[in-house]
Amino acid sequence: MSEPEAKPRASASVYRRRRIVVFTTLALVLGLLTTAGVYTSNTLGAPIPTAAPQVEDPEPIAAAAQQLALPGFGAYAVGAVGFDGLLAAGNDQTPMALASITKVITALTVLAEHPIPEGESGPDIEYTDADVDIYWDMVAQNGSVAPVEAGATLTLKESLEALLIPSGNNYGISISNWAFGSEAALAEKANAWLADHGLANTHVVDSSGISDDNVGTAADMVRLGEIALEDPTIAAIVASKSVEIPELGTLTNSNKLLGTHGIDGMKTGTTDFAANLLFTADYAVGSSTVTVVGVLLGGESHDIIDAAIAAMLDSVVPGFHEVAPLEANQVLAEYDTPWGETARARAASGASLVVWNDTPVDVEVHAEPVTLAVRGDEVGTAIVRAGSQEITVPLVLDATLADPGAWWRLTNPGALDEQAAQSETE
């Protein structure tokens, strides 16, 4: 009787085992499907790996040092507009008698309060017997003069021409009286102007430089010349070999170097014991023009300082050269993506600049990591430096870095995991 009862129990046990297997299999399938879905979702949504740039920094460029023919006397300094410091100097911090270079300070002080718009001549100045008396007083002191007539009316520009071109001491006093009431008042204004412009080692006591107490350093004079060139009235006057003024006749410039060795200004100066020259010169260098400003103080004569300045300038000019450290489309960085695409970062434009002597020219490349980018996108900059000169050139991609697509994502989980980990740490 017991054997027939065992069969139903055995059938029930087998059924339970089959049901367990079925449900276990289903659970495994569902788990796999779920895991696959999560993997697919995570993989397709994971951040794309970043492509780091392989930067190519151009080598610095530096020319050989230029040998200069420098004066062996006096105090001198040479600079160039837009260039750092002085190109050459000797005793440049020693105060020296300025003589008629003082007249440039007088002109700038007057124009600071009575500016002349470019292309105009400024207000009229009436000259009287008192101005004629000033003329004869300067003649008695053996000072340089320019003619004057009582009853004549000159514009301020014409008056400054009489001051600066033939170096008329008498016009320094007459213009001071017109502008400030007295020469002493002009000197006070001029010293305030010098202080305001950082010319701390220069001091004047009169308008013409006839006193040896008008002193300044060569370094200050270079800066003075640069400031004077910024005023169109003075720049035009000191570049004139001569001018014709109806009331005065022809006035001839006292600067014998004008028009030679590139010199196009600025002002002579003569003491009882020495000759001075503040000079400016322009030179074409490549596609640019370089303006040199210099001074030589304390020469024995104008012939001696003129020869020394000519030799110095002839040696300075070859020291300027145009450098082109970057060309348009020059490759400065490369990108290789993990999925096999490549692109290069190129200079959006070329860069050139004029440098002095052995000043090094360096290119510093800053390229950013990229993920997806379109051809022409900016991906960084190249900075060209030479002294204080700096040029920034954008870097642009020459190819598109496109999305690698679903298949690459699904088959390269390691690269995606690495990028995800990197993103979490940033």
C-alpha positions in Angstrom: 0.0 0.0 0.0 3.0 2.4 0.6 4.5 2.2 -2.9 1.7 3.7 -4.9 1.7 6.8 -2.5 5.4 7.5 -3.3 4.9 8.4 -7.0 2.8 11.5 -6.5 5.4 12.9 -4.1 8.2 12.2 -6.6 6.3 14.0 -9.4 5.7 17.0 -7.1 9.5 17.2 -6.3 10.4 17.0 -10.0 7.9 19.8 -10.8 9.3 22.0 -8.1 12.9 21.5 -9.3 11.8 22.3 -12.9 10.0 25.5 -11.7 13.1 26.6 -9.9 15.3 26.1 -12.9 12.8 28.0 -15.1 12.6 30.9 -12.8 16.3 31.0 -12.2 16.9 31.0 -15.9 14.4 33.8 -16.4 16.0 35.8 -13.6 19.4 35.3 -15.2 18.1 36.4 -18.6 16.4 39.4 -17.1 19.6 40.3 -15.2 21.7 40.0 -18.3 19.2 42.1 -20.2 19.1 44.7 -17.4 22.9 44.8 -17.1 23.2 45.1 -20.9 20.7 47.9 -20.9 22.5 49.7 -18.1 25.9 49.2 -19.9 24.6 50.4 -23.2 22.9 53.4 -21.6 26.0 54.3 -19.6 28.3 53.7 -22.5 26.4 55.8 -25.0 26.0 58.6 -22.5 29.6 58.6 -21.2 31.8 61.7 -21.9 34.0 61.5 -24.9 37.8 61.2 -24.2 39.7 64.4 -24.4 42.4 64.8 -27.1 45.5 66.4 -25.6 47.6 68.7 -27.8 51.1 67.8 -28.9 52.6 71.3 -28.9 55.4 72.4 -31.2 57.1 75.4 -29.7 59.2 77.3 -32.3 62.9 77.9 -31.3 63.7 81.4 -30.0 65.3 83.7 -32.6 68.2 86.0 -31.7 70.5 87.9 -34.0 74.2 88.5 -33.3 75.0 91.6 -31.2 75.6 94.7 -33.3 79.0 96.5 -32.7 78.4 100.2 -32.1 80.7 103.2 -32.8 80.2 105.2 -29.6 81.5 108.7 -28.7 84.5 108.6 -26.4 83.5 111.9 -24.7 80.7 113.8 -23.1 77.3 112.3 -22.1 75.2 110.5 -24.7 72.1 108.3 -24.9 70.2 106.8 -27.9 66.7 105.3 -27.7 64.0 104.4 -30.2 60.3 105.1 -29.9 58.4 102.0 -28.8 61.6 100.2 -27.6 62.6 99.4 -24.0 65.2 101.5 -22.3 68.2 102.9 -24.2 70.0 101.4 -27.1 73.3 102.9 -26.1 74.4 105.3 -23.3 77.4 106.8 -21.6 77.3 109.1 -18.6 73.6 109.3 -19.3 72.7 110.1 -15.6 75.2 113.0 -15.3 73.6 116.5 -15.3 75.1 118.6 -18.1 74.5 122.2 -19.3 71.7 122.0 -21.9 72.3 125.4 -23.6 69.6 125.9 -26.4 68.1 122.4 -26.0 66.3 124.3 -23.2 64.2 126.0 -25.9 62.4 122.7 -26.6 61.3 122.7 -23.0 60.1 126.3 -23.3 58.1 125.4 -26.5 56.5 122.4 -24.8 55.6 124.4 -21.7 54.0 127.2 -23.7 52.0 124.7 -25.9 50.8 122.9 -22.8 48.8 126.0 -22.0 48.3 127.4 -25.5 48.0 124.3 -27.8 47.9 124.7 -31.5 45.5 122.4 -33.3 47.3 120.4 -36.1 47.2 122.4 -39.4 46.7 125.7 -37.6 49.0 128.5 -36.5 47.7 129.5 -33.1 47.0 133.0 -31.7 48.6 136.2 -32.8 51.4 137.8 -30.8 52.1 141.5 -31.2 55.8 142.6 -31.0 56.7 146.0 -29.6 59.8 148.1 -28.8 60.2 146.1 -25.6 60.8 143.0 -27.8 63.4 144.9 -29.8 65.2 145.9 -26.6 65.2 142.2 -25.6 66.9 141.4 -29.0 69.7 143.9 -28.4 70.2 142.7 -24.8 70.7 139.1 -26.1 73.2 140.5 -28.7 75.1 142.2 -25.9 75.3 138.8 -24.1 76.6 137.1 -27.2 73.5 135.0 -27.4 71.9 133.7 -30.6 69.1 135.8 -31.9 66.4 136.0 -34.5 65.2 139.3 -36.1 62.2 141.2 -34.7 60.4 144.4 -35.6 58.3 146.6 -33.4 54.7 146.6 -34.7 55.0 143.2 -36.3 52.4 140.5 -35.6 53.4 136.9 -35.7 51.4 133.8 -35.0 52.4 131.6 -32.1 53.7 129.0 -34.6 55.8 131.6 -36.4 57.2 132.8 -33.0 58.1 129.2 -32.1 59.8 128.9 -35.5 61.9 131.9 -34.7 62.7 130.3 -31.3 63.7 126.8 -32.5 65.0 127.1 -36.1 67.7 129.9 -35.8 67.6 129.4 -32.0 66.5 133.0 -31.2 67.1 133.6 -27.5 65.1 136.8 -27.7 62.0 134.9 -28.8 62.3 132.7 -25.7 61.9 135.8 -23.5 59.2 137.5 -25.7 57.1 134.3 -25.9 57.5 133.8 -22.1 56.3 137.4 -21.4 53.3 136.8 -23.7 52.3 133.4 -22.3 53.1 133.8 -18.6 54.0 137.5 -17.9 57.7 136.9 -17.3 60.6 134.6 -18.0 60.7 133.7 -14.3 57.1 132.6 -14.5 57.9 130.5 -17.6 60.8 128.8 -15.7 58.5 127.9 -12.8 55.9 126.5 -15.2 58.6 124.6 -17.1 60.0 122.9 -14.0 56.5 121.9 -13.0 56.0 120.5 -16.5 59.3 118.6 -16.3 58.3 117.0 -12.9 54.9 116.0 -14.3 56.6 114.2 -17.2 59.1 112.3 -15.0 62.1 114.3 -16.1 63.4 114.6 -12.5 67.0 115.2 -13.4 66.3 118.3 -15.6 66.0 121.8 -14.3 65.8 125.2 -16.0 66.2 128.8 -14.9 65.5 130.7 -18.1 63.7 130.2 -21.5 66.7 130.0 -23.8 69.5 128.0 -22.0 71.9 131.0 -21.9 72.6 130.1 -18.3 74.7 127.1 -17.5 72.3 126.4 -14.6 69.9 124.9 -17.2 70.9 121.3 -16.8 69.6 117.8 -17.6 70.8 114.3 -18.2 71.2 112.5 -21.5 68.6 109.9 -20.4 66.1 112.7 -19.7 66.8 114.4 -23.1 65.9 111.2 -25.0 62.6 111.2 -23.2 62.2 114.9 -23.9 62.8 114.3 -27.6 60.1 111.5 -27.7 57.6 113.8 -26.0 58.4 116.7 -28.4 57.7 114.4 -31.4 54.2 113.8 -30.1 53.4 117.5 -30.7 52.7 118.0 -34.4 53.7 121.7 -34.2 57.1 121.1 -32.8 57.7 118.0 -34.9 57.1 120.0 -38.1 59.2 123.0 -36.9 62.3 121.0 -35.9 62.2 119.1 -39.2 62.4 122.3 -41.3 65.7 123.3 -42.9 64.4 126.8 -43.3 61.2 128.8 -43.2 60.0 132.0 -44.8 58.2 134.5 -42.5 57.2 137.7 -44.3 58.0 140.0 -41.3 61.3 138.3 -40.6 62.6 136.9 -43.9 64.2 133.5 -44.3 65.2 131.7 -41.1 67.7 128.9 -41.5 68.0 125.9 -39.1 71.1 125.8 -37.0 71.2 121.9 -37.1 73.8 121.2 -39.8 73.1 117.4 -39.7 69.5 117.8 -40.7 68.7 115.8 -43.8 71.8 113.6 -43.4 72.2 110.1 -41.9 68.4 109.9 -41.5 68.3 112.9 -39.1 65.1 114.9 -39.3 65.2 117.0 -36.1 65.6 118.3 -33.3 67.7 121.0 -31.6 71.3 122.3 -31.3 72.8 123.8 -28.1 76.0 125.8 -27.6 77.7 126.9 -24.4 80.9 128.9 -24.0 82.7 125.6 -23.6 80.8 122.8 -25.3 78.4 121.9 -28.1 75.2 119.8 -27.8 72.7 118.2 -30.2 69.4 116.5 -29.4 68.5 114.6 -32.6 65.8 112.4 -34.1 66.1 110.1 -37.1 63.8 107.8 -39.0 64.7 104.6 -40.8 62.8 102.1 -42.9 63.2 98.6 -41.4 61.3 95.9 -43.4 57.7 97.1 -43.6 58.1 99.5 -40.6 59.7 102.8 -39.7 61.9 103.1 -36.7 62.3 106.5 -35.0 65.5 107.0 -33.2 65.9 109.7 -30.5 69.3 110.6 -29.1 71.5 113.3 -27.7 75.2 114.1 -27.3 76.2 116.7 -24.7 79.5 118.2 -24.0 81.5 118.0 -27.3 84.2 120.5 -28.0 82.5 121.8 -31.1 79.6 121.1 -33.4 81.9 119.7 -36.1 83.2 117.1 -33.5 79.8 116.1 -32.2 78.3 116.0 -35.7 80.9 113.5 -36.8 80.5 111.4 -33.6 76.7 111.3 -34.0 76.9 110.4 -37.7 79.2 107.5 -36.9 77.1 106.3 -34.0 73.9 106.4 -36.1 75.5 104.6 -39.0 76.4 101.8 -36.5 73.0 101.8 -34.8 70.8 101.4 -37.9 72.0 97.9 -38.9 71.1 96.7 -35.4 67.4 96.9 -36.3 65.9 94.0 -38.2 62.4 92.7 -38.9 61.7 89.1 -37.6 58.8 86.9 -38.7 58.7 84.1 -36.1 55.2 83.0 -37.2 53.8 82.3 -40.6 50.1 82.1 -41.4 48.9 78.5 -41.2 52.0 77.3 -39.4 51.3 74.1 -37.5 51.9 74.7 -33.7 50.0 71.7 -32.2 48.5 68.4 -33.2 45.6 66.4 -31.9 45.1 62.6 -32.2 41.8 61.2 -30.8 41.5 57.7 -29.3 39.1 56.8 -32.2 41.6 57.7 -34.9 40.8 61.2 -36.0 43.5 63.9 -36.3 43.6 67.6 -36.5 46.2 70.3 -36.3 46.2 73.7 -34.6 47.5 76.3 -37.0 48.4 80.0 -36.6 45.4 82.1 -37.8 47.8 84.7 -39.2 51.5 85.5 -39.4 53.4 87.7 -37.0 56.3 90.0 -37.6 58.0 92.6 -35.5 61.1 94.8 -35.5 63.7 94.1 -32.9 66.9 95.8 -31.8 70.3 94.1 -31.8 70.3 90.6 -30.1 66.9 90.9 -28.4 65.5 87.4 -28.5 62.1 86.7 -30.1 60.2 83.9 -28.4 56.9 82.1 -29.3 54.9 80.6 -26.5 52.1 78.2 -27.6 49.0 77.7 -25.5 46.8 74.9 -27.0 43.8 73.6 -25.1 42.6 70.0 -24.9 39.6 69.3 -27.1 36.8 66.7 -27.4 34.5 67.5 -30.3 35.4 70.5 -32.4 34.6 72.0 -35.9 37.2 73.0 -38.4 38.1 76.7 -37.8 37.4 76.6 -34.0 39.9 78.5 -31.9 41.8 76.1 -29.6 44.4 78.4 -28.1 46.9 81.2 -28.8 50.5 81.7 -29.8 52.2 84.7 -27.9 55.1 86.3 -29.7 57.4 88.3 -27.3 60.4 90.5 -27.9 61.3 92.8 -25.0 58.1 94.6 -24.1 56.5 93.9 -27.5 53.8 91.2 -27.5 51.6 89.9 -30.3 48.9 87.3 -29.7 47.8 85.1 -32.6 44.8 82.7 -32.4 45.2 79.0 -33.1 42.5 77.4 -35.2 41.8 73.7 -36.1 42.3 72.6 -39.7 39.9 69.6 -39.4 36.7 68.6 -37.6 36.9 66.2 -34.7 33.5 64.4 -34.9 31.7 62.1 -32.4 33.1 58.6 -32.7 29.7 57.0 -32.9 27.8 54.3 -30.9 29.9 51.3 -32.1 33.2 52.8 -30.9 31.6 53.7 -27.6 30.3 50.2 -27.0 33.5 48.5 -28.0 35.9 50.9 -26.1 34.6 51.0 -22.5 38.1 51.4 -21.1 38.6 54.8 -22.7 35.3 56.0 -21.6 35.8 54.8 -18.0 39.2 56.6 -17.9 37.6 59.8 -19.1 34.8 59.5 -16.6 37.3 59.0 -13.8 39.2 62.1 -14.9 36.1 64.2 -15.1 35.2 63.3 -11.5 38.6 64.4 -10.2 38.5 67.8 -12.0 
